[in-house]
Amino acid sequence: MRRRSALAVLGTALAAGLTGCHDDPDPSVLRVGTEGTYPPFSVRGPGGAFTGYDIEVADAVGARLGKRVEFTQAWLRHGLVDGLASGVFDLLASHIELSLEIDEQLGAAGVYATGGRVFLTLPGAEPVADPARLRGHTAVRWNPSDWPGLRPEDLGATVVEARTLDDAVRLLREGGADVVPADSLAVADYRTRTRDDTLIATPYPDYTPSYTFVTRRHDPLAPEVRRALAELRADGTLRAISERYFGVDVTPAD
């Protein structure tokens, strides 16, 4: 995924002190930036409305804070971070992995999901258990499933492209590929939607990312969002949203 590299470069812009051009935002509105291109987390439909897991969780946070949530699409991660720096957004909700750079350069405002990475293969096929096993295989890269630090072509794999996970699975079943590297939460959503539990999902070893909302560093909004998330965990709201999308509770325990 392009998340980490883009955030690393543009988080520096935030640290350098880009200041807001939106000096008087409406305090009753929580302005949220999101990509809107990555189902099931954030999707912008033909009519302009946003749907997805991240969208529903952000809406629930806004309701807990007594604010109306206003979503705006930014096409790439640099647009999101620039928008946060300039004061266009108060919060980013776009399946952003918690990392040291987030803590140091931006403001981690609360983990709301945990996940992983898996290699999808057909039943009976040789499983792929780690990136080194990609050599000699045909792997599907579906937008935006190119993992941080993992370029299958650099590991000796042939790469074919797909637009969605559903398209990637279709390629796999039709013999156009051997393996699909994928986000485990996207796979859980696929299985929930399609009731297809026949694919073999082999976990990427020792990698369990957490996903966080992001604010400007030291923004007093961050502890408010963390408090709202804790309350939504306690009353079962996050679990209900999670189970609707993924069939299981993917929210952190505390």
Backbone hydrogen bonds, N-H to C=O, Kabsch-Sander energy under -0.5 kcal/mol:
donor,donor_aa,acceptor,acceptor_aa,energy
6,A,2,R,-1.9
7,L,3,R,-2.4
8,A,4,R,-2.2
9,V,5,S,-2.0
10,L,6,A,-2.5
11,G,7,L,-2.5
12,T,8,A,-0.7
14,L,10,L,-1.2
15,A,11,G,-2.2
16,A,12,T,-1.9
17,G,14,L,-1.7
18,L,13,A,-1.3
21,C,86,S,-2.8
22,H,86,S,-0.8
23,D,21,C,-0.8
29,V,26,D,-1.9
30,L,68,R,-2.9
31,R,29,V,-0.7
32,V,30,L,-0.7
32,V,70,E,-2.8
33,G,91,L,-2.7
34,T,72,T,-2.2
38,Y,42,S,-2.3
41,F,38,Y,-1.6
42,S,38,Y,-2.1
43,V,51,T,-2.8
44,R,36,G,-2.2
45,G,43,V,-0.6
45,G,49,A,-3.1
48,G,45,G,-2.0
51,T,43,V,-2.7
53,Y,40,P,-3.1
54,D,41,F,-1.2
55,I,41,F,-1.1
56,E,52,G,-2.4
57,V,53,Y,-2.3
58,A,54,D,-2.5
59,D,55,I,-2.4
60,A,56,E,-2.2
61,V,57,V,-2.3
62,G,58,A,-2.6
63,A,59,D,-2.4
64,R,60,A,-2.0
65,L,61,V,-1.9
66,G,62,G,-0.6
66,G,63,A,-0.9
67,K,62,G,-3.1
68,R,28,S,-2.8
70,E,30,L,-2.6
71,F,69,V,-0.5
72,T,32,V,-2.3
74,A,34,T,-1.8
79,G,76,L,-0.8
80,L,76,L,-1.6
81,V,77,R,-2.5
82,D,78,H,-2.5
83,G,79,G,-2.1
84,L,80,L,-2.1
85,A,81,V,-2.5
86,S,82,D,-2.4
87,G,83,G,-0.6
87,G,84,L,-0.8
88,V,83,G,-1.9
89,F,83,G,-1.6
90,D,31,R,-3.2
91,L,31,R,-1.8
92,L,214,V,-2.4
93,A,33,G,-2.4
96,I,212,T,-0.5
98,L,210,S,-3.1
103,D,99,S,-1.8
104,E,100,L,-2.4
105,Q,101,E,-2.9
106,L,101,E,-0.8
106,L,102,I,-1.5
107,G,215,T,-1.8
109,A,213,F,-3.3
112,Y,211,Y,-2.4
113,A,211,Y,-1.0
114,T,250,V,-2.4
115,G,209,P,-2.8
117,R,207,Y,-0.6
118,V,182,A,-2.6
119,F,202,T,-2.3
120,L,118,V,-0.5
120,L,180,V,-2.6
121,T,200,I,-2.2
125,A,122,L,-1.9
129,A,127,P,-0.6
133,R,130,D,-2.0
134,L,131,P,-2.1
135,R,132,A,-0.8
136,G,156,G,-2.1
137,H,134,L,-2.5
139,A,137,H,-0.6
139,A,158,T,-3.0
140,V,179,V,-2.0
141,R,139,A,-0.5
141,R,160,V,-2.8
142,W,140,V,-0.7
143,N,162,A,-1.4
145,S,142,W,-5.9
147,W,145,S,-1.0
150,L,147,W,-1.8
151,R,149,G,-0.5
154,D,151,R,-1.9
155,L,151,R,-0.7
155,L,152,P,-1.2
156,G,153,E,-1.1
157,A,152,P,-2.3
158,T,137,H,-2.6
160,V,139,A,-2.4
162,A,141,R,-2.0
168,A,164,T,-2.1
169,V,165,L,-2.8
170,R,166,D,-2.0
171,L,167,D,-2.2
172,L,168,A,-2.1
173,R,169,V,-2.6
174,E,170,R,-2.1
175,G,172,L,-1.1
176,G,171,L,-2.5
177,A,171,L,-0.7
178,D,138,T,-3.1
179,V,138,T,-1.8
180,V,120,L,-2.0
182,A,118,V,-2.7
184,S,116,G,-2.2
187,V,183,D,-2.0
188,A,184,S,-2.1
189,D,185,L,-2.3
190,Y,186,A,-2.3
191,R,187,V,-2.5
192,T,188,A,-2.1
193,R,189,D,-2.6
194,T,190,Y,-2.7
195,R,191,R,-2.0
197,D,195,R,-0.8
200,I,121,T,-2.7
201,A,199,L,-0.6
202,T,119,F,-2.4
202,T,200,I,-0.6
204,Y,117,R,-3.2
207,Y,204,Y,-0.8
211,Y,113,A,-2.9
212,T,96,I,-2.5
213,F,110,G,-1.8
214,V,92,L,-1.7
215,T,107,G,-2.9
219,D,216,R,-1.9
222,A,219,D,-1.7
224,E,220,P,-0.8
225,V,221,L,-2.3
226,R,222,A,-2.4
227,R,223,P,-2.3
228,A,224,E,-2.3
229,L,225,V,-2.6
230,A,226,R,-2.2
231,E,227,R,-2.2
232,L,228,A,-2.3
233,R,229,L,-2.1
234,A,230,A,-2.3
235,D,231,E,-2.1
236,G,233,R,-1.0
237,T,232,L,-1.0
238,L,232,L,-1.6
240,A,236,G,-2.2
241,I,237,T,-2.2
242,S,238,L,-2.6
243,E,239,R,-2.8
244,R,240,A,-1.6
245,Y,241,I,-1.5
246,F,242,S,-3.2
247,G,243,E,-1.3
250,V,248,V,-0.7
